[in-house]
Amino acid sequence: MTTIDQFEARYREQVREILDRLQQAGLVSSQLEATMANIGQSVQQLSQEVEQFLAEQRGQSDA
């Protein structure tokens, strides 16, 4: 039979574990957001480089 003290202790431990997992998920989410922003910048930079290269190639072929 579970006493009220045991029940309360189990409840508090489970809430603590849930809050810890929630905090970890928040950190992972922040890291993912930063990674996605970094990837977006890389794609944008690569796109600009490709556009510049293509423009240069077109300029050379017109000459």
PyMOL commands that set and color helices and strands:
alter all, ss='L'
color gray80, all
select helices_A, chain A and resi 4-62
alter helices_A, ss='H'
color red, helices_A
deselect
rebuild
show_as cartoon
